[in-house]
Amino acid sequence: MTTNAAATKPNLWQYVKYCYGGRLPASMRAWVRNDLAGPGATRRMMVRMFIPAVLILLPFWFIPTSLYVHLGMTVPILIPFVYFSHALNKVWRRHMLRVHGMNPALVDELSRQKKAHVHQAYAEKYGPRSGPPSSHDV
């Protein structure tokens, strides 16, 4: 039998716990890093927050009434879930990186890579930036 200590991907139970704030073993740090800072991280986090909202609102659709009433009961509740999951996405991903003992700045890693040429052109034209690092982080 294999042990979970060597696993590099979470099983179903670990994944569900992780999605809603749980910590994964250190052997899964590469997976966590890619999940929270890799391509598609924003979309994955929004889907994870959307699923509980849909599960909570699903029983409203079993009430016998018209489509307009169903939409009127569920959409006004669903919109804030989507809005806040997008607005707080980076905050939650930074928190989860801290929980796993990683640098929270990894959240912006892809953005920094995409805009590296802009920063390089700025440095060539005006020289390196001065001031605290947080004043020019992307």
Long-range contacts (C-beta under 8 A, 24 or more apart in sequence): 19-48, 20-48, 21-96, 21-99, 23-99, 23-100, 24-100, 26-101, 29-100, 29-101, 29-102, 32-96, 32-97, 32-100, 32-102, 33-97, 33-102, 33-106, 36-93, 36-96, 36-97, 36-102, 36-106, 36-107, 37-93, 37-97, 37-106, 37-107, 37-109, 37-110, 38-110, 39-110, 41-93, 41-107, 42-86, 42-89, 45-85, 45-89, 45-92, 45-93, 46-82, 46-85, 46-86, 46-89, 49-81, 49-82, 49-84, 49-85, 50-81, 50-82, 50-85, 53-77, 53-78, 53-81, 53-82, 54-78, 105-137, 108-137, 108-138, 111-138, 112-138
